[in-house]
Amino acid sequence: GASGTAVLRAIARVSGGPRTITLIERGRDPGPGLPYGEAADPRHTMGRTPTRRHEKGEQLRARWRAAVDALGARGITLRVRTDTEALALARTHAGWEIQLADGSLRAPHVVLACGHWHVDLLPGIRRAVDVRWDVRRLHAAVEDREDVVILGMGQTGLDAALALGWRRRGVPGAGRVLLASRTGLLPSVYGYVARASAERST
């Protein structure tokens, strides 16, 4: 999907990176991922029409092809395994072992780009909270003194950050709210969030 494509583009831009990459894709269509692929669940796109979802999928496929071309230009071999699901991930003395239905793969480094639906699979994460757009669940699950990392900076991520920050204002010893975006930039959004950001920047 978009996260995996962003990782490939980043690898293509740095020197001294890997010479071979194996990409494991559960579906058969690298690039658009679950939200914008042919088998997309409408719930992932917040009610967008099938036409807009298809157009976004084509844009993501174009980014995928550009990333593959960029890797090839750097002499990096990309091996793609579609219709393949990673079943388990385990640490080894030399790196990682990925269990597949037809065997296993070993690699010194592994990147999980599996989207927010599977964030609980991230190794080393202490606790994952899936708020599903419900601020009451967010407040009930996260204490004011906890540090929080919000993965993904779309409208939902911004809403969650604002909700936590607003509640924590003036709280002694309040935890940090950290925002993580694969693009490094906050997105353009509608409504009061965009206006507030513009006013603060001036």
C-alpha positions, 0 to 999 in steps of 0.5 A: 500500500501507500506506506510500503511504497513510501518506504521503498521511495525512501530506500531509493533515496539513501546511500549504503542501503540494502542491495536486495529487498523482498516485498511480501504482499497479501493481495495481488495488486501492489501499490493501492493497498486495502483502502484503494484496491479492487477489493476495497472495503467502503468503510476505509474510505469514509463513504467516498464514491467508488469512482474517487476510490478507483482514481486514488488507487490509480494514483497509488499504483503510479507511485508504486511503479515510480518507486520500483523504477527508482530502486532499479536505477540505484541497482537495488533488486526488488523481489515481489511476492504477491498473494502471500501473507506473513503469518509471524515475525520472530527475532533471530541472532542474525536479524528476523525470521518471517513465517509464511504459509509455504516456508520462511524467510530470513532478513537482517531488517524488516519493515512492517507497512501493514496499516493501522488495522494491524498496528498491534503487530508492531514489535516492541509497542507497549500498547495499541489503542484503536479508537475508531473515530470515537474520542470517548474511547480515546479518553477512556483508554489513555491516561493524561500522564502517558506518552502517546504516538499517533500513527498517521496524520490524516484527519483522524490523527489530527482529531485524536491529537487535538482531543488529547492535547486539549484535555491535557492543557494545564495538567502537571506532568502531562505526557507528550503527544507525538505525531508520526507521518510517513510523508513528514508533512501534515496534510491539507484538511478542511474546517477549523483545523486548517484555519487554526494551523494557518493562524498559528503559523502567522 
